[in-house]
Amino acid sequence: MTVKRGVVKAFDSGTHTATVQVAGSLAVWLSDVPVARNIAAAEMVAGRSCAVLFFDEPNPEDSVLIAVYG
């Protein structure tokens, strides 16, 4: 497991998923990243820093956004 920093680019409250730009990567954005249910939709504002947990780093589809801050 690996935790990486990122920036929230968009949030879909209907599916509770986010689009995230991983820190250090200008071109790679991950879409449809599940967001932990303990994070309120009101906290998922574009531009906020976030932490993404990768269960299997080579497979970004196996990840979850676990925190927002900043």
N, C-alpha and C positions, 0 to 999 in steps of 0.2 A: 504494500500500500504506500502511496505517495500523496502528500498534500501540496498543492501549488496555489500561488496567489493569482488572482485575476481581477478583471473589472467587469461588472454587469453591464451589458450592452442593451439587453431587452428582457422583459419578463412577460410570460403568458399566464395570467391568473386562472384561466380556464383549465389548463393542463398542469399548472404549478411547475413550469419548466422555464429555464432561462437560456439566453445566449450570452456566452462568456468569452472574453478575450483573455487568453492566458498570458501572464506577465512575461515579458521578454520576447513575445512573438507578435509582430505587427500584423502579419497576414493570416494567422490561424485564429479563427473564432469557432468555438464549439456551440452547436445549437442543440436544443431540446435536452439540456442538462437538467435532470430532476433536481428539485429544490427540497431540502429537508422540510417536513411539514411543520416543524416548530418555528419556522421563520415566517412571520406575517407578510402578506402580500404588500402591505404599505411600506415595508422595509426594503422591498426589492426595487430600488430606484436606479435608473440608468446612471452610470458613472461611479457607483459605489464600489469600493474594493470588496473582494470576496475570497473565500477559501474553498477550493474544490478538492475533494478526496477522490483519488483514482484507485480503484481496487485492483485494476490491471492496467498499468500505465500505457502499454502499446495499444490498448483498446479504449479510446476515450468515451465510447458508449457505455462503459462500465464505470460510471462516476456519479457523484452527487455533490451538489453545492451545500456546504455544511455551515457557512457563516457569512455574514455581511458586516462590514465595519467601515468607519471613516465617513 
